[in-house]
Amino acid sequence: MKKLKKIVSGVICAALVVCSASGCSKTPGGTDKGYTYDEAIKELNAFNSQITADEIPAKLDIYNNDSASAMLADISTFPLTVEGQGEINIEVAAATEMSSAAPDDWLNIVADNFNKANNKIDGKSVSVTVRKITSGEVITYMTEGDYRPDVYAPSSEAWGEMLSAKGIRTVKLADRIAGNTAGVLMEKNTYDQFIAKYNEVTLSNVLDASLAGDLTFAYTNPYTSSTGLNILTGMLYAFDSSNPLSQNAQQKLLDYQKQSPPVAYTTGVLRDQASKGLIKAMVMEEQAYKNSPELKDYVYTPAGIRHDHPVYTFDYVSPEKQEAAKLFTEFCLNDESQALADKKGFNLHDDYQSQPNGLDGAGYISAQKIWKQSKDGGQPIIAVFVADISGSMGGSPINSLKQSLLSTSSYISSDNYIGLVSYSDNVHINLPIDEFDDEHRAYFSGAVKSLDVEGNTATYDAVLVGLKMMLDKKEEIPNAKMMMFVLSDGEQNCGCSLSRITPIVEGLKVPVYTIGYNLESDSTAASELEKLSGINEASLINATSDDLINHMRNLFNVEL
C-alpha cells in the first residue's frame, strides 16, 4: 500500500509540474514584464490559496547548548594544497589568494620548490605542508577550536595583532613575503564621474559619495575577508579619526549601512556581480584584480593598510620547527620566489604606504562587533528557513542540515524574526515567525530536531509559503528587511515551477540565499538554485555535508 501511495504521489507531482511549466509563466495582462510589488503580492496570495500548508507544533528544546567548538567543521574541510614528508614538517595556514588553484597558487609552488630543495636542520630533512584557509577562519579555529598550525601567513598584519589580543603569543618572522594592497575598484565611467565631482578616490570621499547617493559601494564580510576588515576599519577611521570606535563613528556607520548594499559573502560574489554589470564600485585586492580579466574596464585605487602577507610562528612551536619556519620564510624571500610572486600579480604598488586606522588588535576585534550590530542599518530582519526533507535528503544530507542549523543558530541576532518551513510533496510550517529570543530559539531547535525525510520535492511551493509568512509578519514590523534561506540537495519535481514564481520573487525584492548539498556544478539542480538566488542578487552556496557548518556560520555572520 505504501508503495502504491508513493507511485500515485509521484504521478500527481509530475502532472503538476507539467501544468505549472506550461502556459502559466506570463505576468498579469499576458505580458512578459516583471510584476510590480502590489501585483506580486496579489499573485502570491492567489497561489497560496491553492497550496495546502499544515502547521506542525514545535517542541521546546531546553537541552540545546552547543559549545563554540561544535560550530566548527573539522579542520580537514580546509584542504592541504601541499603535503610535506620531511622528518621535520611544518604546517603553514596560508591565505587563499596564494594557496589556491592557479593563478592564486604562489605559496603552493614555493612550498613545492622548498620541499624539493633537500633542506636540512641538524641532519634532518625539512618540509612544508600548506593548508588553504582564509585569514579570518584561522583566528576562529585557533581561538574557538583546537587548531594549532606551526606557521600563519595571513593577508595582513591585522590578523596577527588580533591573535595576540586574544592571548595567542605570536613570533613574527617577516613583515612581508608577497606584497599586495587592498582598495577600491570602480567601473571606468563611474570612476570618471567620481573624479569629476570628488577629485580623488579616498575612503572618506567614497563614503561621502555613498551617503550623498552618488555611489553604491559594496564590500565583504570583515569576519573572514581581509579586504572587508581593511575597508571597515578604514571607514570607522574616516568617520572619526580621533577615536574610530566612538559612538560618533558607530552612528555614522549605522547611517551608512542603512543605504549601502548588503555585505557580500565573499569577494568572489562581488566579482561575479561586477562581471554582470550589477556593481560599479567595490572592494578588491590588487592581486585578485590583476588576475580578473573580466574586470579590465575597472579602475583600481589602493586604500587602507597594506596586505603584505606577514609570517608568524608561535611560542608553542618547538625550537626545531621554529628554525624550519625561519628557513622556509627565507626561501619565500629569495630572488626566484619573489620573481614568481611578481608573475602571480603580487609586489605591485610598492610605493603605497599603509594608511592609519588608529586600531590595534583589540580594536580590530571591537570593529568587527560594531559592524555586526550595525550591518543592517538598525532594521530588524524577518527570515524564513525553507528546508528540503524529500527522500533524497535521507542520511547524511538531512543530518548535516539539522546539525548546521542547530550549531550556527547562535550567530542569529536575538532581535531578528525567524521562522522554519519544510517540504517534500507537501509544505509544513514547522515554526511560525517570531522574535528570536531564548524561548523562540529553543522552539527553533526543537523544530529542527523533529525534521524527517519523506516524498518528493515541491521546492517552489515552499518558497511561496515562506514568502507569505514573511509578508504577513512585515505588516507588524513595516521597517523590517526580509530574506529567505533555501536548503536543498536536488531539483524541484513537484508543484510550481521556478519560471512561474520568478516574477513574484523579483517583484517582492526578497533575496533568496540557496544552500545546495553536494551538487554537481553543471547539474540542473545547481542551475535552478543559482537562478533562484540570482533573482534578487543573493548567492548560492554549494557545500559538502562536511563543511556546511562553516558556510552557514559565515553566512549568518553576514546576513543575520
Secondary structure, 3 states (H helix, E strand, C coil): CHHHHHHHHHHHHHHHHHHHHCCCCCCHHHCCCCCCHHHHHHHHHHHHCCCCEEECCCCCCCCCCCCHHHHCCCHHHCCEEECCCCCEEEEEEECHHHCCCCCCCHHHHHHHHHHHCCCEECCEEEEEEEEECCHHHHHHHHHHCCCCCCEEECCCHHHHHHHHHCCCCEEEEECCCCCCEEEEEEEHHHHHHHHHHHCCCCHHHHHHHHHCCCCCCECECCCCCHHHHHHHHHHHHHHCCCCCCCHHHHHHHHHHHCCCCCCECCHHHHHHHHHCCCCCEEEEEHHHHHCCHHHCCEEEEEEEEECCCCEEEECCCCHHHHHHHHHHHHHHCCHHHHHHHHHCCCCCCCCCCCCCCCCCHHHHHHHHHHHHHHCCCCCCEEEEEEEECCHHHCCHHHHHHHHHHHHHHHHCCCCCEEEEEEECCCEEEEEEEEECCHHHHHHHHHHHHCCCCCCCCCHHHHHHHHHHHHHHHHCCCCCCEEEEEEEECCCCCCCCCHHHHHHHHHHHCCCEEEEEECCCCCCHHHHHHHHHHHCCCCCEEEECCCCHHHHHHHHHHHHC
